[in-house]
């Protein structure tokens, strides 16, 4: 299994859970030392993992990371694309955002997802493997902030559907998770303020944010044979926020 953004947050949690379920995991992240730390934690716990530093915006680096995973473990059964960013300068109305800021978010969140899927697909076809992408509830409803983030995550959900249609006949399943609020380093404690807590209570039926392990558990299920008839689906894991 290959996990982009595997050095922290949902990617890190998924890498650990995949390894505990017997997968050999390639941890891909531009943060080289944290990625190596995750691989070492997995190995120290009796699992199998290696780290490959790569920036998902760079096609050569993504292609090399996929090749490294295949070379190390003899093939590739699944990919989780969890690399993604928020960007402070994106948190403005559409008419006030600079093009470079908008494109930066798209390059990481959408282009990075595309590149990982593109270069993994030939190997996944060989193994009749699976892909799980990470979008956001921003792909399903307007949050009122982050035009670049929202557009990128909507693109991830759409890319998931077309890949599922095109590669389903070759046995590859492709599904998308749309998390709501998740307590990860990327959110930098944004859910801990009193106003954030009040907002959660008003808008989330379960009245809390998720832990990374809760998103990881759904990803691991979707990558497993237990989800053998699921493809092209966009699954909100959000405490009920999108139905409230």
Secondary structure, 3 states (H helix, E strand, C coil): CEEECCCCHHHHHHHHHHHHCCCEEEEEECCHHHHHHHHHHHHHCCCEEEEEECCCCCHHHHHHHHHHHHHHHCCCCEEEECCCCCCHHHCCCHHHCCHHHHHHHHHHHHHHHHHHHHHHHHHHHHHCCEEEEECCHHHCCCCCCCHHHHHHHHHHHHHHHHHHHHHHCCCCEEEEEEECCEECHHHCCCCCCHHHHHHHHHHCCCCCCEEHHHHHHHHHHHHCHHHCCCCCCEEEECCCHHHC
